[in-house]
Structure formats: C-alpha cells, structure tokens
Amino acid sequence: MMQEYITQAEQDLLHTYNRYGIVFDRGEGVYLYDKAGKKYLDFFSGIAVNALGYHYQDFDEALKEQIDKLLHISNYFYNEPAIQAAGKLKKASSMDRVFFTNSGAEAIEGAVKAARKYAYTRDGHADHEIIAMNHSFHGRTMGALSVTGNPHYREAFEPLIGNIRFADMNDFDSVKKQVTEKTCAILLETLQGEGGIYPAKKKFLEQIKALCEERDILLILDEIQCGMGRTGKMFAWQHYGVKPDIMACAKAIGGGVPVGAFLMTERVAEKSLTAGDHGSTYGGNPFACQAVSKMLDLFEENDIIGHVQEIASYLEEKLDALAAESDVVLARRGLGLMQGLECSVPVGSIISKCLEKGLVLINAGSNILRFVPPLVITKAHVDEMVSILQEALKTA
Ligand SMILES: *Cc1c(COP(=O)(O)O)cnc(C)c1O
C-alpha cells in the first residue's frame, strides 16, 4: 500500500528531495506510525520542529478552538493571537519588536532587509554589505540563499543578491578581514545546524559583539533551528550572554504550524522597516500565532527548558559512551537536545538501518548523525534510541 503512494508521489511532486521510502500517517507522543502501522521512535521532530512531539492534547485543543473562531484576517487589521504571541515572544527573548513570517527563509529575508534599512536610514544611502559564515544554512529563497555559505546550493541560481562576504565560523580574524566601511551586519547561526552541528565558541561571539558595537554593525543571529528551548535555553545565545540586534526564528516556534518571526531591538527598529517597507499576506495570521502563543504558554507551564537541561545531559553522556565504544563514531558535538555524532563513514546507510529498526534519525552533512528529538523525550526514550543505534552501528 505504501509503495502505491510513493510511486504516485514520484510522478506528481517535483523531484527536489531524495526521500526515504516511508509514508508517515500519524504521531503519538514521541512515536510516529507509517501507513502500514509500523511504529518509529522520533529523534528528528520533522527537522527540529515538533518540540512537543505529536498529539499534545492542550496544544491541539488550542488550535482547534482557533479554527472555529478565525483562521485568517490579514495585517490590515489587528488580531488577538498575534498580539499575545508577540508579547510572549518578546518576554522570552528580551527583544522589542516582532514581525511574523511563514517560514524560516522569510524570517531571514526580513532580517536582511531590516539590517539594510537600518544602515540606509543612518547613512542616507544604500549599498551596504553583510558578512555571513561559510557552511551556514539560512534557507532556499533568493535572499536567504545569498547568505547561505554553501556553493552547492547557490551555484545554479547566481547572481544572487550582492554585497555578501563570507567568513569562517569560530575564526574571528577571518570575520575582521571581511569588514569594510560598508558592513552593516554580521549574520550567523548561534549553532550551525545543516552545516554539521557546530556551536559558536563563546569568545568568538563575544569578539563579534564587541566589533559590532564599536562599528555600529548589527549582529543578526539565526535561531531558527537552535532556538525555542532546543539547547536548554529558550534561545541559544542566552548561553553566551551575547544578545543579537536582530534574531530570526521559525521551526519549533509553531510546534508544527508553519510560522517564523524576526525580532529586533528598539534601537534597530527606530531606524529600520517602516510602513510600506515590508509585508506578508499570511504573516501574523491568527491560526499560526495561536500556535506560537500556546507553545510559549506550554513551555512555561511544563518547564520544558528545565526538562531539556535534564534530558540533554543524559543524552550527552550516552552519546559520549557510544562514541567511546564505536570505531565508526569519531566525536560528539552540540548543545542540549541538538547534538551531532561525527562518523568516519557517510551515515546514509546507518540512517536506513535505524529506520528499518524503527528509529527516525537524520544526517547533518554526509558524515554527521543529527539528534534533534522532540523536547519532551524521557531517559527511557534515550535508552531506546541508543540500543537501536548501537545495533545499526555494528553493521556500519
Ligand atoms: C531550517 C532553517 C532555515 C530555513 O527555514 P525554512 O522554514 O525551511 O525556510 C534557516 N536557517 C536555519 C538555521 C535553519 O535550520
């Protein structure tokens, strides 16, 4: 039965992904079920999105209530969920202004426009530059691709937006070399996700922040994957005490409902996007914002962050043990429930074996196994994952 769906999909959908041959049907807790009824432990969360797992009753009920009230109204009017969500997001981040988007890439687009507009207002002219990082990932739209430091993703689509310079993550000298009098922003993921799970070093972020303050350059942090509690703080930069001027979020903030946001401080907002500069038909829609609002409530009510801290140290311990005993695993990297195991071989076949054995895992780069489970996993789930992975590694 699954094969019929897959054959149909391969005829109808644009072939932009090499998908694994599974059709998922439903989820319950931290388990997924495919169309054939097979059960899988989820350590992937739909790419770090499903922070509360599946069928989380209070969350689902809040969404159903909103469906019965109002799905969409546009930004020509106010709506209560957007106002609530913005207030809660501000409180969680200590940022001052929020713009809701429909995806992560759009949050990056907005962040880039906001930085350029800030510099335009300050200097009275355009033509500013942005420094981004090699091996970064910021999304697939033309603007987001322009700041993504992966030539493979970019090549066919050149020319992208200009005035972007690339530096190396965790190499402050390489950043300093790219600074000119035109630099208006430095953009990075606080913890690189797709690039292979590389956390920023504290000193690196501190040096960048100091440089930004000295030269009135804006620090833009992409917290799309590493934000929303994943690392054991609401936002990963809160580990470092280095607050961005502009921040991009998406993925887990809507718990599975497609929504993103970019936020900025008041100092930036005063000189940045104003009426007519930016917009979105769906952005800030009451349904999506109800999801954000309820997610933030549930995080607080259930101390999700505290839970992540506790489970993450257990996961780290288990992954370190695995790295020590396995010939294939070279090293562990990561923060909280965003972890990577660097392997000596491409991990595709390990992932396939895990899927066969009922564990959903994914890679981050060809040799890195990525662990981004729902934030509500327990120690027993970690043990279950490790025992499946151990089996899969034996035959790797
Ligand atoms: C996923 C991701 C994006 C892009 O988000 P989309 O919702 O896929 O557009 C941008 N930056 C980072 C760090 C991401 O992980």
Ligand as a Chemical Component Dictionary entry (heavy atoms), coordinates in Angstrom:
data_LIG
# 
_chem_comp.id                   LIG 
_chem_comp.type                 NON-POLYMER 
_chem_comp.pdbx_formal_charge   0 
_chem_comp.three_letter_code    LIG 
# 
loop_
_chem_comp_atom.comp_id 
_chem_comp_atom.atom_id 
_chem_comp_atom.alt_atom_id 
_chem_comp_atom.type_symbol 
_chem_comp_atom.charge 
_chem_comp_atom.model_Cartn_x 
_chem_comp_atom.model_Cartn_y 
_chem_comp_atom.model_Cartn_z 
_chem_comp_atom.pdbx_ordinal 
LIG C1 C1 C 0 15.569 25.405 8.501  1  
LIG C2 C2 C 0 16.448 26.579 8.611  2  
LIG C3 C3 C 0 16.220 27.753 7.859  3  
LIG C4 C4 C 0 15.153 27.845 6.802  4  
LIG O1 O1 O 0 13.871 27.672 7.321  5  
LIG P1 P1 P 0 12.662 27.278 6.317  6  
LIG O2 O2 O 0 11.458 27.305 7.217  7  
LIG O3 O3 O 0 12.969 25.939 5.757  8  
LIG O4 O4 O 0 12.606 28.322 5.271  9  
LIG C5 C5 C 0 17.045 28.825 8.074  10 
LIG N1 N1 N 0 18.043 28.783 8.982  11 
LIG C6 C6 C 0 18.288 27.679 9.722  12 
LIG C7 C7 C 0 19.387 27.691 10.718 13 
LIG C8 C8 C 0 17.511 26.541 9.540  14 
LIG O5 O5 O 0 17.777 25.430 10.247 15 
# 
loop_
_chem_comp_bond.comp_id 
_chem_comp_bond.atom_id_1 
_chem_comp_bond.atom_id_2 
_chem_comp_bond.value_order 
_chem_comp_bond.pdbx_ordinal 
LIG C1 C2 SING 1  
LIG C2 C3 SING 2  
LIG C2 C8 DOUB 3  
LIG C3 C4 SING 4  
LIG C3 C5 DOUB 5  
LIG C4 O1 SING 6  
LIG O1 P1 SING 7  
LIG P1 O2 DOUB 8  
LIG P1 O3 SING 9  
LIG P1 O4 SING 10 
LIG C5 N1 SING 11 
LIG N1 C6 DOUB 12 
LIG C6 C7 SING 13 
LIG C6 C8 SING 14 
LIG C8 O5 SING 15 
# 
